Amino acid sequence: MTDLETLRSALREPPADGFAEPDLGAIMTKGRRIRRRRRLATGAGGVAAAVVTVLVIVGAVALREPAQQPLPPAASAPVASAPAPAPASPSITAAPSDAPFGDVIPLGYKGEGGRELVIYASEIDEPSMPDVRFGLQVAYRTGAGEYEALLAANEFKGSDRSFGFHAVDGGDVIRGTFVPVFGYFSGPAVRVTSTVRGKPVEAKVIPWSEDPSVVIFWFSPGQVESPYVLTPLVAYDAKGQRLTK
């Protein structure tokens, strides 16, 4: 047998240990995974390199360019000053005169320092409110015919003697003294009542000496702490008939 025939015979014989046939699918899968990992590694390296490049460029620009200074405000044409516009409507409380308009009515208790509290009507002369000629004033009585005002209230829209309740105010502590809830009713009322958290309360009612068709009323401080807790105000005439809804 020639050497060539011997070689061919050896190649045709199976190996002594018996190798298994190669798994081509597994080899291809492994190859794809290796390539994928290489691509991911290459991509990550590319992103990192790009970030480093951007930072280097930004740093270089920052070193070359000076810091930006804030721009001055744009110039504008001068505007001529104008007086402030008048309020759209008069204040709820106008400035009444100090002198009582009619009788002065004691409220029945004292304020800070033992000074007597009183209520009275006071005249109003306000051109923007031609139909409002008086309001109410709560004050200290400081001497014979002398008073120190605490709180004034008046109608500010329409007529001061239109039928119904007007100038309801109070329920505030002013200079250490609680000013009771007060107001007046224009009409033939002899009683003014209300409820506070479901409990009935009744005001003290005194006809105004200048016009008995107007009654001035106020509530006891121990019963009514604010006008906002009254639900609602009700007026009755001498026959006990309700004048308001």
Residue pairs with C-beta under 8 A, 6 or more apart in sequence:
1 9
89 156
89 157
90 126
90 128
90 129
90 156
91 156
92 153
92 154
92 156
93 135
93 151
93 152
93 153
93 154
93 169
94 124
94 126
94 129
94 132
94 135
94 152
94 154
94 156
95 124
95 152
96 122
96 123
96 124
96 134
96 135
96 137
96 152
96 154
97 122
97 123
97 124
97 125
98 122
98 147
98 149
99 122
99 123
100 120
100 121
100 122
100 137
100 147
101 120
101 121
101 122
101 123
101 134
101 210
102 120
102 121
102 208
102 209
102 210
103 120
103 208
103 209
104 118
104 119
104 120
104 141
104 147
105 118
105 119
105 120
105 206
105 216
106 116
106 117
106 118
106 141
107 117
107 118
107 119
107 138
107 180
107 218
108 204
109 117
109 221
110 116
110 117
111 117
111 140
111 150
111 176
111 177
111 178
112 175
112 176
112 177
115 140
115 141
115 142
115 148
116 140
116 141
117 138
117 139
117 140
117 141
117 150
117 177
117 179
118 138
118 139
118 140
118 141
118 147
119 136
119 137
119 138
119 139
119 182
119 216
119 218
120 136
120 137
120 139
120 147
121 134
121 135
121 136
121 137
121 208
121 210
121 216
122 134
122 135
122 136
122 137
122 152
123 133
123 134
124 132
124 133
124 134
124 135
124 154
125 133
126 132
129 155
129 156
131 158
131 159
131 160
132 154
132 155
132 156
132 159
132 160
133 160
134 154
134 160
134 210
135 152
135 153
135 154
135 155
135 160
135 167
136 152
136 153
136 154
136 167
136 169
136 182
136 183
136 184
136 216
137 147
137 149
137 151
137 152
138 149
138 150
138 151
138 152
138 170
138 179
138 180
138 182
139 147
139 148
139 149
139 150
140 147
140 148
140 150
140 177
141 147
142 148
150 174
150 175
150 177
150 179
151 169
151 170
151 172
151 174
151 179
153 167
153 168
153 169
153 170
153 182
153 183
154 160
154 166
154 167
155 166
155 167
160 166
160 186
161 186
161 211
161 213
161 214
162 186
163 186
163 187
164 185
164 186
164 187
164 244
165 183
165 184
165 185
165 233
165 235
165 244
166 183
166 184
166 185
166 186
167 182
167 183
167 184
168 181
168 182
168 183
168 227
168 233
169 181
169 182
169 183
169 227
170 179
170 180
170 181
170 182
170 218
170 227
171 179
171 180
171 181
171 224
171 225
171 226
171 227
171 228
172 178
172 179
173 179
178 221
180 218
180 219
180 220
180 221
180 224
181 218
181 219
181 224
181 225
181 226
181 227
181 230
182 216
182 217
182 218
182 219
183 216
183 217
183 218
183 227
183 233
184 208
184 214
184 215
184 216
184 217
185 192
185 214
185 215
185 217
185 235
186 213
186 214
187 213
187 235
187 237
187 243
188 213
188 237
188 238
188 243
189 205
189 215
189 235
189 236
189 237
189 243
190 205
190 215
190 236
190 237
190 238
191 202
191 205
191 235
191 236
192 202
192 203
192 205
192 215
192 217
192 233
192 234
192 235
192 236
193 200
193 201
193 202
193 203
193 233
193 234
193 236
194 200
194 201
194 203
194 219
194 224
194 230
194 231
194 232
194 233
194 234
195 201
195 230
195 231
196 223
196 224
196 229
196 230
196 231
197 229
201 219
201 220
201 223
201 224
201 230
203 217
203 218
203 219
204 217
204 218
204 219
204 220
205 215
205 216
205 217
206 215
206 216
206 217
207 214
207 215
207 216
208 214
208 215
208 216
219 230
224 230
232 244
233 244
234 242
234 243
234 244
235 242
235 243
235 244
236 242
236 243
237 243
